[in-house]
Amino acid sequence: MKLLGSAETALRQRGLSVRFATTSSIDEENYLLDQFSKDGVSGIIIVAAHGKKQDRILLSNKLNIPVMLLDRPLKGGILPCVSSNNYEGGLQAMRHLIELGHRKILFVVSPYMDLWSVSERYRAYQDTLLLQGIEPEPPFLIGCGETMHLPEDEETRPLVERLKSGDIPTAIFAENDWIALKVLRAIQSAGLNIPDDISVVGFDNLDIAQYPKPPLTTIAQDIDLMGAEAARYMIALIEEKIIPEPLTLLPTRLVVRESTRSIA
């Protein structure tokens, strides 16, 4: 994972050894955190697992070692977190579409609206439209989550049917680049063109964003900086030099490609 890789580089440059582990559930997360604590690690940098659970170690006082969160803060916790400014990134995406003349804009998302980063992007979508005097639509869900693995045509069928019904937005703001790629294919399956019929904006600026036809307009996060900042704070915590702010937000930037255009 590139995000943790950049943190690893900064930590190794300071002579610290690094151990990696991945989790897909809070139960696994709890187990690994307990193991790391027993092994006497100096600190933990973690992208918190998605989900809700009452007995979550990250929200308890059981860990007596420094912990830095990456990408997403946890509700009800006081652990410091380094993330992108997802709200400002959402504003950048929406302002781009508004400046191109779009007013009927749909926010398309996977069923993870409870993730802080996603909800911040949707909040920016709402605020931008309300500022224009436009009532925002509810988020349009596609897919059934990472564990379901439905065929893509089944995941995107509701969107294809919406587009074929004639209720067509002029632009779509997708939760992230992976969802945006599914949106691009759904638009094409509905017999529509990008960007002539519908403009599309993603989020993340992953390498894959430049390869579809047309290449994807998106919001870039500085993943290398995010990981390096988390490592810098972790080193400071270990050395007891500083206590970082509860939430450090890093800037994003708009990357314009051919998936968006002005309304003629």
N, C-alpha and C positions, 0 to 999 in steps of 0.2 A: 504494500500500500504506500503510494507516494507520500502521503501525509506523514506517516510514521517514519518513512525513510529519511526525510529531511531532518526530522528530530534526531534520528539516530546519528546522522553525519555530524551534527553540532555536538552531540554528547561524546562521541568517540574522539572528536578533536580536543576535548578536555580530558581525555584519558579515561573515560568512564566506559565500562562494559555494558552492553545492552542485550536484554532478552525480549523476544517477541512472543506474543500469544494472540490468538483470535477467538472471539466468542460470538455465538449466535443467539444467546439467551441470557437473562439475568442470573439464572441458576449457574450457568457456566462462568459468568463474570464473577459471581460470589466465590465460587470454588477457586478460580485462578488468583483472585485478590488475596484470599486466605493463604494459598500456597506461597505466593510471592512474599507476603508478610512473614510467614514462618521461615522462609529462606533468607530473610534479613536484607532484602533489597533496600537501596538508599532512597528510592522514589519511584513513582508510577505515573506515566503519561498514558491516558486512556481515552479512546472514543467510546463513550458509554453505550452499552447494548440498548436496543430499542425495546420498550415494554414497560409495564407497570407491575410493581411487586412491593409489598409492605416491608418485608425484611431484606432490604437491599443494603449491602455493606457500604456502598458509596454514600448512602444517606445516613449512616450511623457514625458512631465515634469509635468503632472497633479498630480502625487503621491508625496506627501511631507513626505513620511515615508520610512525607509530602506526596500529594496527589494533584496532578494538573489534568483538567479535561480539555479535549480537543474537539472542535467543531460544534458541539452542542452542550449547553449548560443543562443542569438537572433542576427541575422544579423542587423546591423544598430543601435544596442543598446549599451549602456555603462554599463549595469547592471552587477555586478559580478556574476560568475557562478562557481559551483563546479561540476565536472564531472569526469568520468573515462577517462583515456588516451586511447580513442578508436582507435587511429592510432597505438599506440604501441601494443594494444591488437590484432589488425588486423595483424600486423607484426608477433606476436607470433604464431597466427594460421597458417599463410602462411609459416613461417620458419619451423614449425613442418611438414607440408605437403611436403615442398621441401626436408627436411632432410630425409623423407621417400621415396624419389625418384619420387614424383609426379611432373609433368610438365603441364599436361592438366587439369587445375583446373577451375571450374565454380563458379562464385559468384551469389548466388540466393537470391533474395530480394523481399519484398512486395513493392507496388508502393509508397514508402516514401523515395526515394533517396534524397529529398531535406532536410531531417532531418540531422543535423550536425553530429550526432553520426554515422549514417549509411554511410554518404558520407566519413567520416574519415576511416571507415573500408574498404570501396571500394578503397579509395586512397592507403591504405596499400596493398591491393590485387594487384592493378596496379603496384605500385613501386616494389614490390617483383618480379613479373614476368618480368618487364622490366629489372631489375638487372640481371636476368637469360637470357636475350636476347630473351624473349618470348613476343609476342604481346598479351596483355590482351583482353579478350572478354568483350563486353558490359554486364552490369548486366542483369541477366535472371530474369524477373519478373514473379511472381505467385500471384494469388489472385487479388481482386479488391478493396482492402481497408477495413478498419474496419467497414464501414457503409453498405457495400454491403451484407455481410454474405452469400456468395455463398456456396453451398455444397463443401466439400473439394475435391471431385473427379473432380469437374469443375474447381476449383482453380488450381489444380495441373496437369490438363490434358495436358497443353503445355509441361511441364517437362516430363511427362510420354511418350508423343509422341516423344520428342527429344531423350529420352533414347532408345525407341524402334526403332528409325530410324537407329541406329548404330553409331550415332555421340555421343559417350559416353565419358565423362570426367573420369579420374581416381580418381578425388576427387572433392568434393563440399564444399565450404566455405559458410555457410548460415548466413544471416544477424543477426539472433538471434536464441535462442533455439526453440521458437515456430515454426519458419520457418523451422528449422532443422528437427523437428519432422515430418512436412509435407513432407520434402525431403525424409526422411527415408521411409515413406509409399509410396511415389511415386516411389522410386527405387524398392521397393518390388512389387508394382503393375506392373512394367515393366519387372518383372521376373528376376531381378538381385539381387545379394547378397551384404550385407554390413558386413565387409569391403572388402571381397574378390574381388568384381568387382569395387566398388566405396567406397572410404573413405569419411566421413562426419565430419565436424567441425562446431559447433555452437558458440554462444556468449551469455554470461550472467551467466552461471552456475546456472540456476534455479533448484529447487528441482526436477522438472520433468525430468531433463537431465539424472538422474541416473537410470530411470525406463524402458525406452524402451529396446528392444532387437535388436541389442546390445546397451548397455549404451553409451551415447553420449560424445565424446571428445568435450571440449568447452573451452571458455575463461571466467574466473571468474572475476566479478567485486565485489569490497568490498562495498556493498550497505550500511551496517551499518556505515562504516567509512564516506561514502559520506554524509549521513544524519547528522551524528555527526559533521562533518566539517562545513556543511552549518549552523547548529545551533550555533556552536562556533563563526563563522563569524557574524551571526545575532546578537548574544549577544554583541559582540564587537561594531557593528554598532550602536546598541541601546544605549550603554554606551559611544559611541563616542571615543573609544580607538584606533581603527585602521580602515583603509580603505583597504579591501582585494584586492588582485590582480584581474584583470579583468577575468582571467580564471585559476582556480586551477585544475590541472589534477592529479588524483590518480592512482596508479599502478594497473595493471591487472596481471593475471597469467594463464598459460596454465594448464588445467586439462585433463590428458590423460586417456581415457577409451577405450572401445573395438570397437568404430566406425571408428578407423583409423588403418592402418597397412602399412608396407612398400611394395613397388612393388617388386614382386619376380623376 
